[in-house]
């Protein structure tokens, strides 16, 4: 008996809509909170100055603004660094969310289809997670490697692993695909911040931007759009 994966239209659209909601929330609601770190730091600096200069004092007190220059500037830089780091972390967290939702869509789909077909996969296979889902599609003559979107999705999965674990095998593979993620130009000199700090979340060591999120989102949408409605195995499982 041949087995099939039936990706009927409304289900495909539900997966697409779910990913689109994540993108919309990120672009319109979440990322704008951290988008203007420089102006917010400047505003914070002005508020500090105003607070210092307008604080109550007796006629014997004398406030020399120069005494507070370094303090105010230091606090403004701290605020800028904090907002910039959170903007960077926010991109990383939502990239991970986008990728994990897509992987769970795959897993949910193949398990549901197995139940519909009366199939019983080996529990040890099911525990393999994404690798299991990928194999199921290949068994049904739909290898991911033949999809135009696979290159970007493979890149996304490596990036998410690097965000989660920093240095390691995924990092080395990602360096070959996206060396631009690992170099930052400062006054004409390139720095490899991950090699310096050995982290991806404590410091903004990856040069990821909002556009990267959009590019990966587009790849995941194209993945679902390009899949046929019905995918069949060649032989009995």
N, C-alpha and C positions, 0 to 999 in steps of 0.2 A: 504494500500500500504506500503510495506517495503521500508525503506530508506537505502542507502549504503554510506559508505565512500570508495572512490576508490583512492588508493594510487598507481598510476601507476609508473612503474619503473623509467622513466626519472625524474619525479617530486621528488621521493624519493632521487635519486642521486643528484638532485639540492640542496635539503636541506642539504645533507651530505657534498657536495662540499662547500657550503657556510660556514658551521661550520669549515670545514677543512682549509679554507682560513684564518679564524680568528686565528686558532691554529698556522698555519704556520707563519703568520705575527707576532704573539706574540713571538714565540720561536726563529725565525730567524732574525727578524728586531727590535722589540721593547725591549724585556727584556734584550738583550745583552748590551743595552745602559747603564743599571744600574747594570750590573753583577759584575763589578770589583771595588766596592766602596773603598776597602782597598788600592788597588794599585793606584787608581786615587787620593785618599787623600794623599798618600805618594808622588806622582808626584807633586801635588799641593804644598805640603810642601817644596819640593826641589826647585820649581820655586820661592817661596817666599824667601827662603834663598838666591838664586842666585840674585834675584832682590835687596835685601837689601845689600848684600855684594858688588855688582857691581854698586851701585848707585854713581853718581858723587859727589865728596866732595873736599873741599879745603885742603891745607896742614895743616891747623890748626884744621881740624875736625879729630875726632878719633871715629871709630866705634868699640864698644865692642860687639862681637856676643852674649855674655851672656845676654845683655840687651834685646835681641829679642827672646830668647828661648821660654818664656811663650807665647808671642804673636803668633809666628809661629805655635807652637803646638796647641794652642787654635783654630786658623784658620783651621788647618788641621783636627782637630776633628769635627769642624762645617761642613766642607765639607763632611767628612765621614758620619756624621749623616744625612745631607741633602740627599745624594745619597742613603743611606740605606732606608730612609723614602720614597723616590720616588720609589725605587724598590718595596717596600711593597705596596704602593698605586697602583702602576702599575699592580701588580698581582690582587689586589682587583677590580680595574676598568675593567680589561679584563675578570675576572670571571663574573662580572655583565653583560658585553657585551655578553658573550657567552650564559648565561642563558636567557637574554632578547630576543636575536635573536631566540633561540629555542622556547620560549613561543610565539613569534609572528609568527613563522612558523606554530605552531599548530593552532593559531587563524585564520590565513589566510587560512589554509587548510580547516578547518571546515566550515568557512563562504563560501568559494568557492564551497564546496561540497553541501551546503544547496541551493545555487543558482542553481547549476546543477540539483538538485532534485526538485526544485520548492518549497522548504520549507521556512517558515517564522517563525523564532524564535522570541520569545517575547523580545522586546528591553531591558527590565529589566534583562533578563537572559544574554543577550549579554554583558551588562555592567559589568558583574561579571568577565570578563577577563579570566584568567587562569582556574579558577574554572568552568567556563562555558565550555571551551574547554575540560577539563577533563571529565565533565559530558557527553558531546556529544560522546566521545569515549566509555564511559560506556554504554550509550544508544545503541551503536552499538556493544555491547558485547565484548569490548576490554578495560576492566579496567586496569589502569596503574599498580595497585598493583600486577598484575599477570606477569608483565614483570621483567626480571632479573635486568634490569638497574634502576628500580624505586627507590631502596634504596639509591643509590648514587645521583640520580637526586633530590630526596626529601631533601637530605642533602645539595646539592648545593643551592637549593632555600632558605633553612633556612640560609645558610652562606651569600648569597647575601643580604637577609633582615637584617642580623646582620651588614654587612659592611655598609649598607645604614643608619640604624637607631640605631646602637649600642645596648644598653641595652633594654630588653623587653622580650616579650613572645618567639620570635624566638631565642633569645639568650639562654633562659633557655632550650628550646628544643634541641638546637645545643650542649649545654654543655653535655647533656646526651648521644648524639651520638658521639661527638668528643671532649672529655675533653682535649685532647692534644692540641687543638687550643688555649686553654686559660691558659696554664701554660708554663712558661719559666724558665729554669734552669740556675741560675747564681751562679757559684762557689759552687755547691751542694745544693743551696737553691732554692726552687720553688716559683715563683712570679706569681700572677694573675694580669696582667697589665690592663685588662679591668676594673676590680674592683677598681684598683688604679686610672686610668685616666678617666674612664667613657666615652670612645670614641673609635672609630675604625679607624678614618682617621687622627686625629691630632697627634697620636702616633702609632707606630707599635705594637698594642696590641694583634693581632691575629697571631698565629704561622703558617701562610699560606706560602706555598712554590710553586715553579714552578711545582713540581710533582703533587701537588693537582690539578692545572689547567689541566694537562694532564689526570689525572684520571677522572675528571668530563667530559672533552671532550670525552673520550672513552665511558663513560656511555651514553652521548647524541647520539653518533654515533650508539651505540648498540641499543638504543631505536628505531631509524628509521629503522635499519637493521632488527630488530625482528618483526616489524609490518607486518601483512599480506597485500596482495595487495587489498583485498576487505573485508570490515567489514559491517555487516548487523544488522539492528534492528530486534527484535523479532516480534514486533507489529507495527501497524500504529501509527505515532506520533500524 
